Amino acid sequence: MGLKMSKTDKKIRNEFSEKLWTLLVGLGLVIVLVSSVIFAVKDDEIKVGAICYHKFYTQAEAEDGIEFSTYTIWVEEFENHLKYLEENDIRVITVSELLDYIDGKISLPEKCMLLTLDDCDISFYKYAYPLLREYNMKINAAIIGNRSDGAQEGNAYREYYCSWDQIKEMAASNVVEFGSHTYYLHDREGGRTGTMQMSDEGTKTYRKVLINDMEPLNQKIQSVVGYTPRFFVYPFYAVSMPSIPVLRDDLGYELLFCGNSDSTFRYCGESVHTTNYNPFKKGEEPADILVKRYTPRSGDDFAELIKTIFEE
Ligand SMILES: [Zn+2]
C-alpha cells in the first residue's frame, strides 16, 4: 500500500469529507431550528406573581379598637407596594386578562402580578380601592356571600364587610374583578375547614356540598356585577385536591387561588408549582389551575418579597 493514495482511496476520502460536510451543515441547521423553537416557547411563557391582601389599617381603625391582625397592613404600606410595582414596570393584571392571554387573545409582558383580595373587608372599599384608582391598578377580590349579605344596611356585618351596593360600584369602575370565596363555607364549623373534604365524607356528598354552596353565589355575583365569577379563592388557603374538578367543571372557575407552599402544602400535600411565580403560556391550557400566592405581612420588605416571587 505505501504512503501513496490509490485513486479509490482518494475517492473514498472525498466522499467521506462530502458526507462529513453534509452532516455538519445538517447538524448546524438542527441546532438553529431547535434553539429557535426553545426561544420561541420561552418568549411565550410569562411569570405571574400573585399577592394576597386582607385588611387595611389607619389611625381611625386603631381608635375604633379594631384588631391589627397578622393579615392587616397599614394603608401606607399598601400604597408603597403600588408605587414599587409601578416603578419597577411589573404589569398588574386581572384574572380575565390572564385568561385572555392563556386563550391566545392578548400579549402580556414577561413579568405580571395578580393582586388579590380575600373576604372584601370594608377597609378594602374605604382605603385600598381609592388608591388602586389613583394608581390605575387592578385587583381581584373574592367575595364571601353571607358576609356581604350581612353588610346590607342594618345588619350585623354592616361595619365589617363590603355590601353588595359597594361591590356593584367597584365593579362598574373596572378596577376590581370579583370572584368567589364561598357563600357559607368560609368557616371552621362542624369539623370542616373552609371547603376541605371531611374524612368521613363521600365524593358525591362532598361535590353536592360545594355546588349547593357556590351555585347561588355565582348567581348572586352575576346579578350584581353582570358576570359570573371566573376564579375561586380557597378559604384559609386550605386546598382539598378532590375539590378541583368540582370547582372547575361544575362551578366553572378557571383559576383557583391558594397560598404558597408553607400554607397550602400543609393541607393538600401536593406541589402547586415548583417555582414561586406561576408560569403560563400563550394559547396553551395550563397544566395546573392552582395559583400560588404570597401574603405580605406588615413590616415585610416588599422589594425582597417581589425578588423571591420572581426568583431573582
Ligand atoms: Zn378568606
py3Dmol code that shows the C-alpha trace and the ligand (Angstrom):
import py3Dmol

protein = """\
ATOM      1  CA  MET A   1       0.000   0.000   0.000  1.00  0.00           C
ATOM      2  CA  GLY A   2       2.718   2.553   0.964  1.00  0.00           C
ATOM      3  CA  LEU A   3       2.094   6.283   1.553  1.00  0.00           C
ATOM      4  CA  LYS A   4       0.693   6.984  -1.872  1.00  0.00           C
ATOM      5  CA  MET A   5      -3.025   7.012  -2.025  1.00  0.00           C
ATOM      6  CA  SER A   6      -4.738   4.992  -4.652  1.00  0.00           C
ATOM      7  CA  LYS A   7      -7.486   6.565  -6.786  1.00  0.00           C
ATOM      8  CA  THR A   8     -10.043   4.522  -4.876  1.00  0.00           C
ATOM      9  CA  ASP A   9      -8.677   5.799  -1.545  1.00  0.00           C
ATOM     10  CA  LYS A  10      -8.962   9.408  -2.769  1.00  0.00           C
ATOM     11  CA  LYS A  11     -12.491   8.820  -3.936  1.00  0.00           C
ATOM     12  CA  ILE A  12     -13.415   7.328  -0.609  1.00  0.00           C
ATOM     13  CA  ARG A  13     -11.766  10.222   1.194  1.00  0.00           C
ATOM     14  CA  ASN A  14     -13.612  12.814  -0.966  1.00  0.00           C
ATOM     15  CA  GLU A  15     -16.872  11.038  -0.437  1.00  0.00           C
ATOM     16  CA  PHE A  16     -16.148  10.930   3.251  1.00  0.00           C
ATOM     17  CA  SER A  17     -15.449  14.678   3.517  1.00  0.00           C
ATOM     18  CA  GLU A  18     -18.531  15.414   1.465  1.00  0.00           C
ATOM     19  CA  LYS A  19     -20.567  13.303   3.835  1.00  0.00           C
ATOM     20  CA  LEU A  20     -18.927  14.924   6.828  1.00  0.00           C
ATOM     21  CA  TRP A  21     -19.632  18.360   5.385  1.00  0.00           C
ATOM     22  CA  THR A  22     -23.288  17.490   4.749  1.00  0.00           C
ATOM     23  CA  LEU A  23     -23.544  16.078   8.252  1.00  0.00           C
ATOM     24  CA  LEU A  24     -22.067  19.227   9.811  1.00  0.00           C
ATOM     25  CA  VAL A  25     -24.324  21.534   7.817  1.00  0.00           C
ATOM     26  CA  GLY A  26     -27.304  19.358   8.734  1.00  0.00           C
ATOM     27  CA  LEU A  27     -26.303  19.361  12.380  1.00  0.00           C
ATOM     28  CA  GLY A  28     -25.925  23.151  12.300  1.00  0.00           C
ATOM     29  CA  LEU A  29     -29.403  23.506  10.847  1.00  0.00           C
ATOM     30  CA  VAL A  30     -30.832  21.227  13.503  1.00  0.00           C
ATOM     31  CA  ILE A  31     -29.158  23.300  16.249  1.00  0.00           C
ATOM     32  CA  VAL A  32     -30.550  26.545  14.781  1.00  0.00           C
ATOM     33  CA  LEU A  33     -34.027  25.036  14.493  1.00  0.00           C
ATOM     34  CA  VAL A  34     -34.074  23.524  17.984  1.00  0.00           C
ATOM     35  CA  SER A  35     -32.797  26.687  19.646  1.00  0.00           C
ATOM     36  CA  SER A  36     -35.307  28.856  17.795  1.00  0.00           C
ATOM     37  CA  VAL A  37     -38.092  26.558  18.980  1.00  0.00           C
ATOM     38  CA  ILE A  38     -36.781  26.720  22.556  1.00  0.00           C
ATOM     39  CA  PHE A  39     -36.559  30.515  22.463  1.00  0.00           C
ATOM     40  CA  ALA A  40     -39.953  30.841  20.824  1.00  0.00           C
ATOM     41  CA  VAL A  41     -41.504  28.795  23.636  1.00  0.00           C
ATOM     42  CA  LYS A  42     -39.605  30.812  26.230  1.00  0.00           C
ATOM     43  CA  ASP A  43     -40.876  34.053  24.689  1.00  0.00           C
ATOM     44  CA  ASP A  44     -44.439  32.877  25.119  1.00  0.00           C
ATOM     45  CA  GLU A  45     -44.048  31.908  28.754  1.00  0.00           C
ATOM     46  CA  ILE A  46     -44.783  34.582  31.303  1.00  0.00           C
ATOM     47  CA  LYS A  47     -44.097  34.665  35.026  1.00  0.00           C
ATOM     48  CA  VAL A  48     -47.164  35.580  37.016  1.00  0.00           C
ATOM     49  CA  GLY A  49     -46.644  36.512  40.633  1.00  0.00           C
ATOM     50  CA  ALA A  50     -49.619  36.596  42.967  1.00  0.00           C
ATOM     51  CA  ILE A  51     -50.078  38.515  46.191  1.00  0.00           C
ATOM     52  CA  CYS A  52     -52.853  38.248  48.733  1.00  0.00           C
ATOM     53  CA  TYR A  53     -54.278  41.055  50.875  1.00  0.00           C
ATOM     54  CA  HIS A  54     -56.963  41.045  53.564  1.00  0.00           C
ATOM     55  CA  LYS A  55     -57.322  44.196  55.675  1.00  0.00           C
ATOM     56  CA  PHE A  56     -56.009  47.754  55.669  1.00  0.00           C
ATOM     57  CA  TYR A  57     -55.435  49.876  58.737  1.00  0.00           C
ATOM     58  CA  THR A  58     -55.246  53.551  59.636  1.00  0.00           C
ATOM     59  CA  GLN A  59     -55.238  55.511  62.874  1.00  0.00           C
ATOM     60  CA  ALA A  60     -59.046  55.528  62.625  1.00  0.00           C
ATOM     61  CA  GLU A  61     -59.162  51.715  62.945  1.00  0.00           C
ATOM     62  CA  ALA A  62     -56.779  51.893  65.903  1.00  0.00           C
ATOM     63  CA  GLU A  63     -59.059  54.427  67.600  1.00  0.00           C
ATOM     64  CA  ASP A  64     -62.087  52.226  66.890  1.00  0.00           C
ATOM     65  CA  GLY A  65     -60.350  49.376  68.682  1.00  0.00           C
ATOM     66  CA  ILE A  66     -60.177  47.207  65.520  1.00  0.00           C
ATOM     67  CA  GLU A  67     -57.609  44.475  65.936  1.00  0.00           C
ATOM     68  CA  PHE A  68     -54.374  44.667  63.929  1.00  0.00           C
ATOM     69  CA  SER A  69     -54.069  41.020  62.916  1.00  0.00           C
ATOM     70  CA  THR A  70     -51.337  39.166  61.016  1.00  0.00           C
ATOM     71  CA  TYR A  71     -53.491  39.732  57.924  1.00  0.00           C
ATOM     72  CA  THR A  72     -53.600  43.516  58.348  1.00  0.00           C
ATOM     73  CA  ILE A  73     -51.236  46.037  56.791  1.00  0.00           C
ATOM     74  CA  TRP A  74     -51.093  49.826  57.080  1.00  0.00           C
ATOM     75  CA  VAL A  75     -52.631  51.747  54.184  1.00  0.00           C
ATOM     76  CA  GLU A  76     -49.259  53.499  53.640  1.00  0.00           C
ATOM     77  CA  GLU A  77     -47.635  50.104  53.171  1.00  0.00           C
ATOM     78  CA  PHE A  78     -50.191  49.188  50.513  1.00  0.00           C
ATOM     79  CA  GLU A  79     -49.538  52.470  48.709  1.00  0.00           C
ATOM     80  CA  ASN A  80     -45.798  51.762  48.797  1.00  0.00           C
ATOM     81  CA  HIS A  81     -46.452  48.365  47.217  1.00  0.00           C
ATOM     82  CA  LEU A  82     -48.349  50.010  44.355  1.00  0.00           C
ATOM     83  CA  LYS A  83     -45.543  52.551  43.919  1.00  0.00           C
ATOM     84  CA  TYR A  84     -42.958  49.760  43.832  1.00  0.00           C
ATOM     85  CA  LEU A  85     -44.878  47.804  41.175  1.00  0.00           C
ATOM     86  CA  GLU A  86     -45.290  50.960  39.090  1.00  0.00           C
ATOM     87  CA  GLU A  87     -41.630  51.996  39.356  1.00  0.00           C
ATOM     88  CA  ASN A  88     -40.400  48.509  38.526  1.00  0.00           C
ATOM     89  CA  ASP A  89     -42.615  48.047  35.470  1.00  0.00           C
ATOM     90  CA  ILE A  90     -44.385  44.993  36.796  1.00  0.00           C
ATOM     91  CA  ARG A  91     -47.693  44.783  34.961  1.00  0.00           C
ATOM     92  CA  VAL A  92     -50.612  44.425  37.348  1.00  0.00           C
ATOM     93  CA  ILE A  93     -53.345  42.337  35.695  1.00  0.00           C
ATOM     94  CA  THR A  94     -56.821  40.960  36.267  1.00  0.00           C
ATOM     95  CA  VAL A  95     -57.756  37.297  36.129  1.00  0.00           C
ATOM     96  CA  SER A  96     -59.645  37.932  32.871  1.00  0.00           C
ATOM     97  CA  GLU A  97     -56.557  39.480  31.286  1.00  0.00           C
ATOM     98  CA  LEU A  98     -54.539  36.406  32.236  1.00  0.00           C
ATOM     99  CA  LEU A  99     -57.260  34.126  30.837  1.00  0.00           C
ATOM    100  CA  ASP A 100     -57.250  36.143  27.603  1.00  0.00           C
ATOM    101  CA  TYR A 101     -53.502  35.585  27.417  1.00  0.00           C
ATOM    102  CA  ILE A 102     -53.966  31.845  28.013  1.00  0.00           C
ATOM    103  CA  ASP A 103     -56.589  31.860  25.216  1.00  0.00           C
ATOM    104  CA  GLY A 104     -54.015  33.492  22.918  1.00  0.00           C
ATOM    105  CA  LYS A 105     -56.090  36.669  22.542  1.00  0.00           C
ATOM    106  CA  ILE A 106     -53.658  39.201  24.016  1.00  0.00           C
ATOM    107  CA  SER A 107     -49.948  39.567  24.730  1.00  0.00           C
ATOM    108  CA  LEU A 108     -48.505  40.326  28.150  1.00  0.00           C
ATOM    109  CA  PRO A 109     -45.030  41.292  29.338  1.00  0.00           C
ATOM    110  CA  GLU A 110     -42.781  38.626  30.833  1.00  0.00           C
ATOM    111  CA  LYS A 111     -43.427  39.741  34.419  1.00  0.00           C
ATOM    112  CA  CYS A 112     -47.001  40.206  35.607  1.00  0.00           C
ATOM    113  CA  MET A 113     -48.627  40.485  39.003  1.00  0.00           C
ATOM    114  CA  LEU A 114     -52.053  39.420  40.174  1.00  0.00           C
ATOM    115  CA  LEU A 115     -53.085  41.420  43.217  1.00  0.00           C
ATOM    116  CA  THR A 116     -55.787  39.549  45.094  1.00  0.00           C
ATOM    117  CA  LEU A 117     -58.011  40.484  47.992  1.00  0.00           C
ATOM    118  CA  ASP A 118     -59.707  37.945  50.256  1.00  0.00           C
ATOM    119  CA  ASP A 119     -63.025  38.491  52.061  1.00  0.00           C
ATOM    120  CA  CYS A 120     -63.915  42.045  50.884  1.00  0.00           C
ATOM    121  CA  ASP A 121     -63.373  43.630  54.254  1.00  0.00           C
ATOM    122  CA  ILE A 122     -64.798  47.157  54.496  1.00  0.00           C
ATOM    123  CA  SER A 123     -61.262  48.615  54.790  1.00  0.00           C
ATOM    124  CA  PHE A 124     -60.702  47.461  51.207  1.00  0.00           C
ATOM    125  CA  TYR A 125     -63.525  49.707  49.977  1.00  0.00           C
ATOM    126  CA  LYS A 126     -62.507  52.589  52.226  1.00  0.00           C
ATOM    127  CA  TYR A 127     -58.752  52.682  51.623  1.00  0.00           C
ATOM    128  CA  ALA A 128     -57.352  50.265  49.038  1.00  0.00           C
ATOM    129  CA  TYR A 129     -59.927  50.810  46.306  1.00  0.00           C
ATOM    130  CA  PRO A 130     -59.368  54.612  46.088  1.00  0.00           C
ATOM    131  CA  LEU A 131     -55.591  54.043  45.931  1.00  0.00           C
ATOM    132  CA  LEU A 132     -55.959  51.471  43.157  1.00  0.00           C
ATOM    133  CA  ARG A 133     -57.953  54.026  41.184  1.00  0.00           C
ATOM    134  CA  GLU A 134     -55.349  56.684  41.828  1.00  0.00           C
ATOM    135  CA  TYR A 135     -52.509  54.452  40.638  1.00  0.00           C
ATOM    136  CA  ASN A 136     -54.559  52.981  37.807  1.00  0.00           C
ATOM    137  CA  MET A 137     -54.034  49.440  39.039  1.00  0.00           C
ATOM    138  CA  LYS A 138     -56.355  46.474  39.357  1.00  0.00           C
ATOM    139  CA  ILE A 139     -57.196  43.874  41.917  1.00  0.00           C
ATOM    140  CA  ASN A 140     -59.052  40.552  42.012  1.00  0.00           C
ATOM    141  CA  ALA A 141     -61.359  40.426  45.007  1.00  0.00           C
ATOM    142  CA  ALA A 142     -63.036  37.339  46.429  1.00  0.00           C
ATOM    143  CA  ILE A 143     -66.488  37.699  47.970  1.00  0.00           C
ATOM    144  CA  ILE A 144     -67.882  35.713  50.892  1.00  0.00           C
ATOM    145  CA  GLY A 145     -71.625  35.603  50.116  1.00  0.00           C
ATOM    146  CA  ASN A 146     -73.033  35.612  53.622  1.00  0.00           C
ATOM    147  CA  ARG A 147     -70.700  38.395  54.815  1.00  0.00           C
ATOM    148  CA  SER A 148     -71.753  40.719  52.009  1.00  0.00           C
ATOM    149  CA  ASP A 149     -75.414  39.785  52.626  1.00  0.00           C
ATOM    150  CA  GLY A 150     -74.857  40.750  56.246  1.00  0.00           C
ATOM    151  CA  ALA A 151     -73.234  44.025  55.260  1.00  0.00           C
ATOM    152  CA  GLN A 152     -76.517  45.464  53.989  1.00  0.00           C
ATOM    153  CA  GLU A 153     -77.931  48.388  55.928  1.00  0.00           C
ATOM    154  CA  GLY A 154     -78.948  47.495  59.466  1.00  0.00           C
ATOM    155  CA  ASN A 155     -77.305  44.058  59.517  1.00  0.00           C
ATOM    156  CA  ALA A 156     -74.636  42.635  61.776  1.00  0.00           C
ATOM    157  CA  TYR A 157     -71.685  42.815  59.369  1.00  0.00           C
ATOM    158  CA  ARG A 158     -72.534  46.339  58.216  1.00  0.00           C
ATOM    159  CA  GLU A 159     -69.335  47.852  59.500  1.00  0.00           C
ATOM    160  CA  TYR A 160     -67.022  44.956  58.646  1.00  0.00           C
ATOM    161  CA  TYR A 161     -67.596  43.865  55.045  1.00  0.00           C
ATOM    162  CA  CYS A 162     -68.383  45.402  51.651  1.00  0.00           C
ATOM    163  CA  SER A 163     -72.083  45.468  50.866  1.00  0.00           C
ATOM    164  CA  TRP A 164     -73.460  44.355  47.500  1.00  0.00           C
ATOM    165  CA  ASP A 165     -74.018  48.035  46.655  1.00  0.00           C
ATOM    166  CA  GLN A 166     -70.353  48.800  47.237  1.00  0.00           C
ATOM    167  CA  ILE A 167     -69.370  45.724  45.214  1.00  0.00           C
ATOM    168  CA  LYS A 168     -71.572  46.909  42.366  1.00  0.00           C
ATOM    169  CA  GLU A 169     -69.979  50.360  42.484  1.00  0.00           C
ATOM    170  CA  MET A 170     -66.447  48.917  42.422  1.00  0.00           C
ATOM    171  CA  ALA A 171     -67.253  46.505  39.580  1.00  0.00           C
ATOM    172  CA  ALA A 172     -68.524  49.386  37.450  1.00  0.00           C
ATOM    173  CA  SER A 173     -65.179  51.178  37.828  1.00  0.00           C
ATOM    174  CA  ASN A 174     -63.316  48.258  36.183  1.00  0.00           C
ATOM    175  CA  VAL A 175     -60.672  48.454  38.903  1.00  0.00           C
ATOM    176  CA  VAL A 176     -61.875  45.304  40.628  1.00  0.00           C
ATOM    177  CA  GLU A 177     -62.671  41.887  39.173  1.00  0.00           C
ATOM    178  CA  PHE A 178     -64.766  39.819  41.559  1.00  0.00           C
ATOM    179  CA  GLY A 179     -64.504  36.131  42.311  1.00  0.00           C
ATOM    180  CA  SER A 180     -65.917  33.540  44.660  1.00  0.00           C
ATOM    181  CA  HIS A 181     -64.777  32.832  48.219  1.00  0.00           C
ATOM    182  CA  THR A 182     -67.806  30.617  49.090  1.00  0.00           C
ATOM    183  CA  TYR A 183     -71.272  31.611  50.298  1.00  0.00           C
ATOM    184  CA  TYR A 184     -71.362  29.982  53.744  1.00  0.00           C
ATOM    185  CA  LEU A 185     -68.275  27.768  53.834  1.00  0.00           C
ATOM    186  CA  HIS A 186     -65.785  30.424  54.975  1.00  0.00           C
ATOM    187  CA  ASP A 187     -65.882  28.920  58.422  1.00  0.00           C
ATOM    188  CA  ARG A 188     -64.428  26.223  60.612  1.00  0.00           C
ATOM    189  CA  GLU A 189     -67.726  24.956  61.922  1.00  0.00           C
ATOM    190  CA  GLY A 190     -68.979  21.374  62.090  1.00  0.00           C
ATOM    191  CA  GLY A 191     -65.488  19.939  61.750  1.00  0.00           C
ATOM    192  CA  ARG A 192     -64.918  21.381  58.258  1.00  0.00           C
ATOM    193  CA  THR A 193     -62.199  23.905  57.463  1.00  0.00           C
ATOM    194  CA  GLY A 194     -63.435  26.032  54.573  1.00  0.00           C
ATOM    195  CA  THR A 195     -64.002  23.830  51.530  1.00  0.00           C
ATOM    196  CA  MET A 196     -61.968  20.866  52.777  1.00  0.00           C
ATOM    197  CA  GLN A 197     -63.457  17.417  52.296  1.00  0.00           C
ATOM    198  CA  MET A 198     -64.275  15.788  55.633  1.00  0.00           C
ATOM    199  CA  SER A 199     -62.606  12.488  56.369  1.00  0.00           C
ATOM    200  CA  ASP A 200     -65.915  10.584  56.579  1.00  0.00           C
ATOM    201  CA  GLU A 201     -67.472  12.291  53.551  1.00  0.00           C
ATOM    202  CA  GLY A 202     -68.024  10.507  50.242  1.00  0.00           C
ATOM    203  CA  THR A 203     -67.140  12.129  46.922  1.00  0.00           C
ATOM    204  CA  LYS A 204     -70.791  12.551  45.863  1.00  0.00           C
ATOM    205  CA  THR A 205     -71.827  14.245  49.109  1.00  0.00           C
ATOM    206  CA  TYR A 206     -68.748  16.483  49.020  1.00  0.00           C
ATOM    207  CA  ARG A 207     -69.478  17.546  45.434  1.00  0.00           C
ATOM    208  CA  LYS A 208     -73.059  18.432  46.426  1.00  0.00           C
ATOM    209  CA  VAL A 209     -71.857  20.499  49.380  1.00  0.00           C
ATOM    210  CA  LEU A 210     -69.633  22.599  47.116  1.00  0.00           C
ATOM    211  CA  ILE A 211     -72.226  23.020  44.367  1.00  0.00           C
ATOM    212  CA  ASN A 212     -75.068  23.845  46.779  1.00  0.00           C
ATOM    213  CA  ASP A 213     -72.912  26.490  48.405  1.00  0.00           C
ATOM    214  CA  MET A 214     -71.417  28.158  45.348  1.00  0.00           C
ATOM    215  CA  GLU A 215     -74.013  27.940  42.606  1.00  0.00           C
ATOM    216  CA  PRO A 216     -76.164  30.529  44.455  1.00  0.00           C
ATOM    217  CA  LEU A 217     -73.062  32.710  44.943  1.00  0.00           C
ATOM    218  CA  ASN A 218     -72.275  32.590  41.221  1.00  0.00           C
ATOM    219  CA  GLN A 219     -75.860  33.688  40.519  1.00  0.00           C
ATOM    220  CA  LYS A 220     -75.740  36.445  43.135  1.00  0.00           C
ATOM    221  CA  ILE A 221     -72.444  37.821  41.792  1.00  0.00           C
ATOM    222  CA  GLN A 222     -73.790  37.656  38.227  1.00  0.00           C
ATOM    223  CA  SER A 223     -76.896  39.613  39.239  1.00  0.00           C
ATOM    224  CA  VAL A 224     -74.825  42.314  40.980  1.00  0.00           C
ATOM    225  CA  VAL A 225     -71.766  42.805  38.778  1.00  0.00           C
ATOM    226  CA  GLY A 226     -73.016  41.442  35.451  1.00  0.00           C
ATOM    227  CA  TYR A 227     -70.687  38.463  35.012  1.00  0.00           C
ATOM    228  CA  THR A 228     -70.224  35.022  36.528  1.00  0.00           C
ATOM    229  CA  PRO A 229     -67.045  34.813  38.610  1.00  0.00           C
ATOM    230  CA  ARG A 230     -64.131  33.254  36.761  1.00  0.00           C
ATOM    231  CA  PHE A 231     -61.967  32.490  39.769  1.00  0.00           C
ATOM    232  CA  PHE A 232     -62.233  30.947  43.205  1.00  0.00           C
ATOM    233  CA  VAL A 233     -60.177  31.590  46.324  1.00  0.00           C
ATOM    234  CA  TYR A 234     -59.820  28.788  48.881  1.00  0.00           C
ATOM    235  CA  PRO A 235     -60.780  29.959  52.388  1.00  0.00           C
ATOM    236  CA  PHE A 236     -57.839  29.705  54.817  1.00  0.00           C
ATOM    237  CA  TYR A 237     -55.566  28.696  51.865  1.00  0.00           C
ATOM    238  CA  ALA A 238     -56.899  25.203  52.537  1.00  0.00           C
ATOM    239  CA  VAL A 239     -56.866  23.099  49.365  1.00  0.00           C
ATOM    240  CA  SER A 240     -58.669  19.787  49.083  1.00  0.00           C
ATOM    241  CA  MET A 241     -57.485  18.078  45.903  1.00  0.00           C
ATOM    242  CA  PRO A 242     -60.911  16.417  45.184  1.00  0.00           C
ATOM    243  CA  SER A 243     -62.456  19.914  45.093  1.00  0.00           C
ATOM    244  CA  ILE A 244     -60.525  20.850  41.943  1.00  0.00           C
ATOM    245  CA  PRO A 245     -62.677  19.036  39.320  1.00  0.00           C
ATOM    246  CA  VAL A 246     -65.883  20.248  41.018  1.00  0.00           C
ATOM    247  CA  LEU A 247     -64.759  23.879  41.146  1.00  0.00           C
ATOM    248  CA  ARG A 248     -63.520  23.730  37.562  1.00  0.00           C
ATOM    249  CA  ASP A 249     -66.085  21.565  35.773  1.00  0.00           C
ATOM    250  CA  ASP A 250     -69.278  22.016  37.810  1.00  0.00           C
ATOM    251  CA  LEU A 251     -68.855  25.576  39.011  1.00  0.00           C
ATOM    252  CA  GLY A 252     -66.902  26.962  36.058  1.00  0.00           C
ATOM    253  CA  TYR A 253     -63.971  28.558  37.886  1.00  0.00           C
ATOM    254  CA  GLU A 254     -60.986  28.874  35.575  1.00  0.00           C
ATOM    255  CA  LEU A 255     -58.319  29.675  38.171  1.00  0.00           C
ATOM    256  CA  LEU A 256     -58.143  28.578  41.812  1.00  0.00           C
ATOM    257  CA  PHE A 257     -56.112  30.636  44.253  1.00  0.00           C
ATOM    258  CA  CYS A 258     -54.319  29.169  47.233  1.00  0.00           C
ATOM    259  CA  GLY A 259     -51.377  30.205  49.395  1.00  0.00           C
ATOM    260  CA  ASN A 260     -47.686  29.492  48.975  1.00  0.00           C
ATOM    261  CA  SER A 261     -46.037  26.241  49.891  1.00  0.00           C
ATOM    262  CA  ASP A 262     -45.978  26.870  53.633  1.00  0.00           C
ATOM    263  CA  SER A 263     -49.716  27.327  53.910  1.00  0.00           C
ATOM    264  CA  THR A 264     -51.039  25.198  51.051  1.00  0.00           C
ATOM    265  CA  PHE A 265     -48.868  22.104  51.289  1.00  0.00           C
ATOM    266  CA  ARG A 266     -49.945  21.729  54.895  1.00  0.00           C
ATOM    267  CA  TYR A 267     -53.381  20.860  53.555  1.00  0.00           C
ATOM    268  CA  CYS A 268     -53.022  19.255  50.169  1.00  0.00           C
ATOM    269  CA  GLY A 269     -49.534  17.840  50.498  1.00  0.00           C
ATOM    270  CA  GLU A 270     -49.003  18.201  46.766  1.00  0.00           C
ATOM    271  CA  SER A 271     -46.986  20.581  44.687  1.00  0.00           C
ATOM    272  CA  VAL A 272     -48.680  23.634  43.228  1.00  0.00           C
ATOM    273  CA  HIS A 273     -45.831  24.935  41.132  1.00  0.00           C
ATOM    274  CA  THR A 274     -42.200  24.237  41.701  1.00  0.00           C
ATOM    275  CA  THR A 275     -41.481  27.924  41.092  1.00  0.00           C
ATOM    276  CA  ASN A 276     -42.515  30.826  43.323  1.00  0.00           C
ATOM    277  CA  TYR A 277     -44.166  32.509  40.346  1.00  0.00           C
ATOM    278  CA  ASN A 278     -46.899  30.853  38.285  1.00  0.00           C
ATOM    279  CA  PRO A 279     -45.796  30.067  34.710  1.00  0.00           C
ATOM    280  CA  PHE A 280     -48.368  30.467  31.930  1.00  0.00           C
ATOM    281  CA  LYS A 281     -48.030  30.077  28.182  1.00  0.00           C
ATOM    282  CA  LYS A 282     -49.842  31.978  25.483  1.00  0.00           C
ATOM    283  CA  GLY A 283     -52.511  29.931  23.777  1.00  0.00           C
ATOM    284  CA  GLU A 284     -51.907  26.916  25.981  1.00  0.00           C
ATOM    285  CA  GLU A 285     -54.172  25.398  28.637  1.00  0.00           C
ATOM    286  CA  PRO A 286     -52.261  25.457  31.927  1.00  0.00           C
ATOM    287  CA  ALA A 287     -51.389  22.070  33.375  1.00  0.00           C
ATOM    288  CA  ASP A 288     -52.232  23.426  36.808  1.00  0.00           C
ATOM    289  CA  ILE A 289     -55.007  25.935  37.524  1.00  0.00           C
ATOM    290  CA  LEU A 290     -53.937  26.420  41.146  1.00  0.00           C
ATOM    291  CA  VAL A 291     -52.301  29.804  41.562  1.00  0.00           C
ATOM    292  CA  LYS A 292     -49.699  30.172  44.270  1.00  0.00           C
ATOM    293  CA  ARG A 293     -49.904  33.398  46.291  1.00  0.00           C
ATOM    294  CA  TYR A 294     -47.771  35.184  48.832  1.00  0.00           C
ATOM    295  CA  THR A 295     -49.197  37.271  51.662  1.00  0.00           C
ATOM    296  CA  PRO A 296     -47.165  40.367  52.588  1.00  0.00           C
ATOM    297  CA  ARG A 297     -47.161  40.990  56.344  1.00  0.00           C
ATOM    298  CA  SER A 298     -46.867  44.389  57.935  1.00  0.00           C
ATOM    299  CA  GLY A 299     -43.202  45.375  58.175  1.00  0.00           C
ATOM    300  CA  ASP A 300     -42.088  42.984  55.399  1.00  0.00           C
ATOM    301  CA  ASP A 301     -39.552  44.203  52.847  1.00  0.00           C
ATOM    302  CA  PHE A 302     -41.754  44.288  49.732  1.00  0.00           C
ATOM    303  CA  ALA A 303     -38.826  44.513  47.295  1.00  0.00           C
ATOM    304  CA  GLU A 304     -37.391  41.327  48.821  1.00  0.00           C
ATOM    305  CA  LEU A 305     -40.752  39.584  48.525  1.00  0.00           C
ATOM    306  CA  ILE A 306     -41.009  40.515  44.840  1.00  0.00           C
ATOM    307  CA  LYS A 307     -37.472  39.203  44.259  1.00  0.00           C
ATOM    308  CA  THR A 308     -38.416  35.956  45.993  1.00  0.00           C
ATOM    309  CA  ILE A 309     -41.552  35.590  43.882  1.00  0.00           C
ATOM    310  CA  PHE A 310     -39.749  36.163  40.589  1.00  0.00           C
ATOM    311  CA  GLU A 311     -36.709  34.204  41.826  1.00  0.00           C
ATOM    312  CA  GLU A 312     -34.205  36.949  41.069  1.00  0.00           C
TER     313      GLU A 312
END
"""
ligand_1 = """\
1
ZN
Zn -60.858 34.446 53.434
"""
view = py3Dmol.view(width=600, height=400)
view.addModel(protein, "pdb")
view.setStyle({"model": 0}, {"cartoon": {"style": "trace"}})
view.addModel(ligand_1, "xyz")
view.setStyle({"model": 1}, {"stick": {}})
view.zoomTo()
view.show()
